[in-house]
């Protein structure tokens, strides 16, 4: 039985746990304010808030309900657009109205829910910047974004007055959201699951974590399949560090990485990297395990962790084994994994002060898009000499690639334009791109060259001039 709080009321569900939240709230609960748009997590029309108790505090995140299985709602607070309504328009709704930020109105519930989620955040540093970022997963087809941006600015101004007050009490007291939000934590505490079994099915057809890719590819299949759900398992969560080794639970989301002090310290440019990856609601759902196991040749965090020479731990609930991530991919969508194994954790040696790391990506849109080609690179230095290097590339072969020959070539070298030119030549021998919707083979070869040059341009801007970049 799945128990959760839907807006103000506790609900129980005994049907198939693979049914998505969107279909449940619309067809079983008749809460039709949550709209059906793309069913792929792109448009944001179905956005809901998901609240849970983390370290004795309520934490809310926006998520696309079209990709969220009901199993992942267990023990949580699910808020639809009906759940933020009050006797009069709440300040988010009023701002949208005052600024003319709605026309056909189909996308408006999603924008309101994303902004409501922003109002419930207690870690905001730059209110105007982060309020605008909160709606990056919502698409409007007819209104125009300037009026929406003006509404967002009004909400940011209201929230900036919170100071150190508890965020849930602040939104309730100031009638930004309904007063019942103050009581949710106590209600949730009473329905928390007592068991946390990793795998209730001996031979599941699919292991499901965040669902952001599985439910795009197999939307009609998932509500009728034998599924094992991993998202809420305590043993698969958390990001820890000991002696320079970072252990990332497989069900940690991209947002968990973003919020991790360990990751932010080790990768000072991580904010730049993650903004190239998906949208806020998807980052709130998508897990590291899902990105790796999906085996997409252009998986962004696959490229990221390949360059860090990460290891993964696989489990079948009886035994575990550890392999290098670069040994995980055997062919197109073919993994070094048994059918009953799931990914339990990922471990990586964090870059030292003598290391340099960078991630680059090119896609048809600058942000929120699938890569045409991506690449990450790590160099460990001893003065001006390269001790060793790891280079990864995505979108240039049937699998995510660790460029072994290219990486080995750099060992013992000193960075120079001649060394970089030879590196580019070697890298071209290791890839086998094909022409497809994301670009021709020639274009992808050119992109990889430019991304590798981009790594060095970040580290050695005085060396990499415009002439070299355009060669």
C-alpha positions in Angstrom: 0.0 0.0 0.0 1.3 3.4 -0.9 0.4 6.2 1.5 1.0 9.9 1.0 -0.6 13.3 1.5 -2.2 14.8 -1.5 -2.6 18.5 -0.9 -4.4 18.5 2.5 -5.6 14.9 2.7 -3.9 11.6 3.4 -4.6 9.1 0.6 -3.9 5.4 0.1 -3.3 3.6 -3.1 -3.3 -0.2 -3.7 -3.1 -0.3 -7.5 0.0 -0.7 -9.7 2.9 1.4 -8.2 4.2 2.2 -11.7 1.2 4.5 -12.5 2.4 8.0 -12.8 1.3 10.8 -10.4 -0.1 12.8 -13.3 -2.6 10.1 -14.3 -3.5 9.4 -10.6 -4.4 13.0 -9.8 -6.2 13.7 -13.0 -8.2 10.5 -13.6 -8.6 9.0 -10.1 -8.8 12.2 -8.1 -10.3 14.6 -10.7 -7.6 17.2 -10.0 -7.5 18.4 -13.6 -5.5 21.6 -12.9 -2.4 19.6 -13.5 -2.1 19.5 -17.3 -1.0 16.9 -19.7 1.5 18.2 -22.2 4.5 16.4 -23.6 4.6 13.5 -21.2 8.4 13.6 -21.5 9.3 16.1 -18.7 10.1 18.9 -21.2 7.1 21.3 -21.0 6.5 21.6 -17.3 2.6 21.8 -17.6 2.3 18.9 -15.2 4.6 20.2 -12.5 3.8 19.4 -8.9 5.6 19.9 -5.6 7.0 17.0 -3.7 7.7 17.5 0.0 9.5 15.1 2.4 11.1 15.2 5.8 14.9 15.6 5.5 16.9 16.0 8.7 13.8 16.9 10.7 12.7 19.7 8.2 10.3 19.8 5.3 12.0 20.0 1.9 10.0 20.7 -1.2 11.1 20.3 -4.8 9.3 20.8 -8.1 8.9 17.6 -10.2 7.2 16.7 -13.5 4.3 14.4 -12.5 4.2 12.8 -16.0 7.4 10.9 -15.2 7.0 10.2 -11.4 5.7 6.7 -10.4 3.3 6.6 -7.5 5.8 4.4 -5.7 8.1 7.4 -5.4 5.4 9.4 -3.7 5.2 7.0 -0.8 5.5 8.8 2.5 5.6 12.3 0.9 3.5 15.4 0.4 2.3 15.8 -3.2 1.0 19.3 -4.0 -1.0 20.1 -7.1 -2.2 23.5 -8.3 -5.4 22.9 -6.3 -3.3 22.5 -3.2 -2.0 26.1 -3.4 -5.4 27.7 -3.9 -6.8 30.0 -1.2 -10.0 32.1 -0.9 -8.3 34.7 -3.1 -5.4 34.4 -5.5 -2.2 33.7 -3.7 0.7 36.1 -4.4 2.2 33.9 -7.1 -1.1 33.7 -8.9 -1.8 37.4 -8.4 1.6 38.4 -9.8 1.0 36.3 -12.9 -2.4 38.0 -13.3 -1.2 41.5 -12.7 1.6 41.2 -15.2 -0.4 39.6 -17.9 1.7 36.6 -17.7 -0.9 34.2 -19.0 -2.8 33.9 -22.2 -4.3 30.5 -23.1 -3.5 29.5 -19.5 -2.4 25.9 -20.3 1.1 26.3 -19.0 0.2 28.6 -16.1 -0.4 25.9 -13.4 3.2 24.7 -14.0 4.7 28.1 -13.7 2.7 28.7 -10.5 3.9 25.4 -9.0 7.5 26.0 -9.9 7.4 29.4 -8.2 5.5 28.0 -5.2 8.4 25.6 -4.9 10.8 28.5 -5.0 8.9 30.2 -2.2 9.4 27.1 0.0 13.2 27.0 -0.5 15.3 28.0 2.5 18.7 28.1 0.8 18.3 31.0 -1.6 21.2 33.3 -1.9 20.3 35.5 -4.9 16.5 35.7 -4.9 16.0 37.3 -8.3 18.4 35.0 -10.1 17.2 31.8 -8.4 13.5 32.6 -8.8 14.1 32.9 -12.6 16.0 29.7 -12.6 13.1 27.9 -10.7 11.0 28.2 -13.9 13.6 26.9 -16.3 11.6 23.7 -16.8 8.4 25.5 -17.9 7.6 26.3 -21.5 5.1 29.0 -22.5 3.9 28.8 -26.1 1.9 32.0 -26.5 2.3 34.6 -23.8 5.9 35.7 -24.1 8.4 35.5 -21.3 8.9 39.2 -20.4 5.6 39.4 -18.6 6.4 36.1 -16.8 9.8 37.5 -15.8 8.1 40.5 -14.3 5.9 38.3 -12.3 8.9 36.3 -11.2 10.6 39.5 -10.0 7.6 40.3 -7.8 7.7 36.9 -6.2 11.5 37.2 -5.6 10.9 40.5 -3.9 8.3 39.0 -1.5 10.5 36.1 -0.6 13.6 38.2 0.0 11.9 39.6 3.1 12.0 36.2 4.9 15.3 36.7 6.7 16.0 33.8 9.1 12.3 32.8 9.7 11.3 29.2 9.1 10.3 29.1 5.4 7.1 27.1 5.9 5.9 29.4 8.7 6.9 32.4 6.6 4.8 31.4 3.5 1.8 30.4 5.7 2.0 33.5 7.9 2.3 35.8 4.9 -0.5 34.0 3.0 1.8 33.1 0.2 0.6 29.5 0.4 -2.3 28.0 2.5 -1.9 27.7 6.2 -2.2 23.8 6.2 1.4 23.6 5.0 2.4 24.2 8.7 0.9 20.9 9.8 2.2 18.7 7.0 5.4 17.7 8.7 3.5 16.2 11.7 1.1 14.4 9.3 3.9 13.0 7.2 5.7 11.7 10.3 2.8 9.4 11.0 2.8 7.7 7.6 6.5 7.1 7.0 7.2 3.6 5.6 8.3 1.2 8.3 10.3 -1.0 5.8 12.9 0.0 3.3 13.4 -3.1 1.2 15.6 -2.5 -1.9 13.9 -5.2 -4.0 10.5 -6.7 -3.3 10.5 -8.6 -6.6 13.0 -11.4 -7.2 13.2 -10.9 -11.0 11.9 -7.4 -11.9 11.5 -6.5 -15.5 12.9 -3.0 -14.7 14.6 -1.3 -11.8 13.2 2.2 -11.4 14.9 5.1 -9.8 13.9 8.6 -10.8 12.1 7.4 -13.9 13.1 10.4 -16.1 14.3 8.2 -19.0 12.4 5.0 -18.5 9.0 6.7 -18.5 9.9 8.6 -21.7 11.0 5.4 -23.5 8.4 3.0 -22.1 5.6 5.1 -20.9 2.8 2.6 -21.8 4.7 -0.4 -20.5 5.7 0.7 -17.0 2.2 0.7 -15.4 1.9 -3.0 -16.4 5.4 -4.4 -15.7 7.1 -6.0 -12.7 9.1 -3.2 -11.2 11.6 -2.8 -8.4 11.7 0.8 -7.0 15.0 2.1 -5.7 14.4 5.8 -5.3 13.4 5.9 -1.6 15.9 3.3 -0.3 18.0 4.8 2.5 21.0 2.6 1.7 21.1 4.0 -1.9 21.2 7.7 -0.9 23.7 10.1 0.5 27.0 11.7 -0.6 29.9 11.2 1.8 33.7 11.7 1.7 36.6 10.0 3.4 40.3 10.4 2.7 39.6 12.1 -0.6 37.2 9.4 -1.8 33.6 10.5 -2.5 30.9 7.8 -2.2 27.6 8.8 -4.0 24.5 6.7 -3.4 23.0 5.5 -6.6 19.7 7.2 -5.9 21.2 10.6 -5.3 19.7 13.1 -7.7 21.5 15.7 -9.7 20.1 18.3 -7.3 21.6 16.3 -4.4 25.0 16.7 -6.1 24.3 20.5 -6.6 23.5 20.9 -2.9 26.4 18.8 -1.6 29.2 20.8 0.1 31.6 18.0 -0.8 30.9 18.3 -4.6 30.8 22.1 -4.5 34.2 22.2 -2.8 35.8 19.6 -5.1 34.4 21.2 -8.3 34.3 25.0 -7.9 32.7 25.4 -11.4 30.0 22.8 -10.7 27.3 25.5 -11.1 28.4 26.0 -14.7 28.4 22.3 -15.4 25.0 21.5 -14.0 23.3 24.3 -15.8 24.1 22.5 -19.0 22.2 19.5 -17.8 18.4 19.3 -18.1 16.0 21.6 -16.1 15.3 22.1 -12.4 12.3 19.7 -12.1 14.2 16.9 -14.0 17.4 17.5 -11.9 15.2 17.1 -8.8 14.2 13.6 -10.0 17.0 12.3 -12.2 19.4 10.0 -10.3 23.1 9.3 -11.0 22.4 5.6 -11.3 19.8 6.3 -14.0 22.1 8.4 -16.0 24.8 5.7 -15.9 22.6 2.7 -16.4 20.7 4.3 -19.2 24.0 3.9 -21.2 23.2 6.7 -23.5 26.3 7.6 -25.6 25.7 11.2 -24.7 24.9 10.9 -21.0 26.2 14.1 -19.4 27.2 12.7 -16.0 28.5 9.5 -17.6 31.1 11.7 -19.4 31.7 13.6 -16.1 32.4 10.5 -14.1 34.3 8.7 -16.8 36.9 11.4 -16.7 37.2 11.0 -13.0 37.9 7.3 -13.4 34.9 6.4 -11.2 34.1 2.9 -9.9 30.6 1.6 -9.4 29.2 -1.0 -7.0 26.7 -3.5 -8.4 24.4 -5.6 -6.1 21.9 -8.4 -6.6 20.8 -8.2 -2.9 23.0 -11.2 -2.1 26.5 -10.1 -3.1 28.2 -7.0 -4.5 31.0 -6.4 -7.0 32.9 -3.3 -7.9 34.0 -2.4 -11.4 35.5 0.6 -13.1 32.9 2.7 -14.9 34.9 2.6 -18.1 34.5 -1.2 -18.0 30.7 -0.9 -17.7 29.9 -0.2 -21.3 30.3 -3.2 -23.6 28.4 -2.0 -26.7 25.4 0.1 -27.6 23.0 -0.2 -24.6 24.9 -3.3 -23.6 26.2 -3.3 -20.0 28.6 -5.3 -17.8 25.6 -6.1 -15.6 23.5 -9.1 -14.8 19.7 -8.7 -15.2 19.1 -9.0 -11.5 21.8 -6.5 -10.5 21.3 -2.9 -9.8 23.7 0.0 -9.2 24.2 0.6 -5.5 26.8 3.4 -5.4 29.5 5.2 -7.2 32.9 6.1 -5.8 35.4 8.6 -7.1 38.7 10.1 -6.1 38.1 13.8 -5.8 40.4 16.2 -7.7 43.4 17.4 -5.6 44.8 20.9 -5.6 47.2 19.8 -8.2 44.4 18.7 -10.5 42.5 20.5 -13.2 39.0 19.3 -14.2 36.5 20.6 -16.8 33.3 19.6 -18.5 32.1 20.8 -21.8 28.9 20.2 -23.9 27.4 21.4 -27.2 23.8 21.0 -28.1 21.3 22.5 -30.4 20.0 24.8 -27.6 22.5 26.3 -25.2 20.7 24.8 -22.1 18.2 22.2 -21.2 19.0 20.0 -24.2 20.5 16.7 -25.1 24.1 16.9 -26.1 25.4 16.6 -29.6 28.8 16.0 -28.2 30.1 16.3 -24.6 33.5 15.8 -23.0 35.2 16.0 -19.6 38.9 16.0 -18.8 41.0 15.7 -15.7 44.7 16.4 -15.5 47.0 15.9 -12.5 50.0 18.1 -12.6 53.5 18.3 -11.1 54.5 21.8 -11.7 54.2 22.3 -15.5 54.3 18.5 -16.2 51.3 16.3 -16.6 51.5 13.3 -14.3 48.4 11.7 -15.9 45.2 12.6 -17.6 41.7 11.2 -18.2 39.6 12.3 -21.2 36.0 11.2 -21.9 33.8 11.9 -24.9 30.1 11.3 -25.6 28.2 11.4 -28.8 31.1 10.2 -30.9 30.6 6.4 -30.7 28.0 3.8 -29.7 28.9 4.0 -26.0 30.2 6.7 -23.7 34.0 6.7 -24.4 37.0 6.9 -22.2 39.8 8.0 -24.6 42.5 5.6 -23.4 45.2 6.4 -26.0 44.6 10.2 -25.8 44.8 10.0 -22.0 48.0 8.0 -22.0 49.6 10.3 -24.6 49.5 13.3 -22.2 51.4 11.5 -19.3 54.8 13.1 -18.8 54.1 15.9 -21.3 54.2 19.7 -20.8 51.2 21.6 -22.2 51.9 23.3 -25.5 50.1 24.0 -28.7 52.1 21.2 -30.4 51.1 18.7 -27.7 47.4 19.7 -28.0 47.5 19.3 -31.8 48.9 15.8 -31.4 46.3 15.0 -28.8 43.5 16.0 -31.2 45.0 13.8 -33.8 45.1 10.8 -31.5 41.6 11.5 -30.2 40.2 11.4 -33.7 41.5 7.8 -34.1 39.6 6.7 -31.0 36.1 7.8 -32.0 33.5 6.5 -34.5 30.7 9.1 -34.8 27.7 8.6 -37.1 25.5 11.1 -38.8 22.1 11.5 -37.2 19.6 14.1 -36.1 22.2 15.8 -33.8 24.8 16.3 -36.5 26.9 14.8 -39.2 29.9 12.6 -38.6 32.2 15.5 -39.7 30.4 18.0 -37.4 30.8 15.7 -34.4 34.5 15.2 -35.1 34.9 18.9 -35.3 32.9 19.4 -32.0 35.1 17.0 -30.1 38.2 18.8 -31.3 36.7 22.1 -30.1 35.6 20.7 -26.7 39.1 19.4 -26.0 40.5 22.8 -27.0 37.9 24.3 -24.7 39.3 22.3 -21.7 42.7 23.9 -22.3 41.2 27.3 -23.0 39.7 27.3 -19.5 43.0 26.3 -17.9 45.5 28.1 -20.2 43.7 31.2 -21.6 47.0 32.9 -22.3 48.0 30.1 -24.6 44.8 29.3 -26.4 44.1 32.2 -28.7 41.3 32.8 -31.2 43.4 31.7 -34.1 44.1 28.3 -32.5 40.5 27.8 -31.7 39.4 28.3 -35.3 42.1 26.1 -36.8 
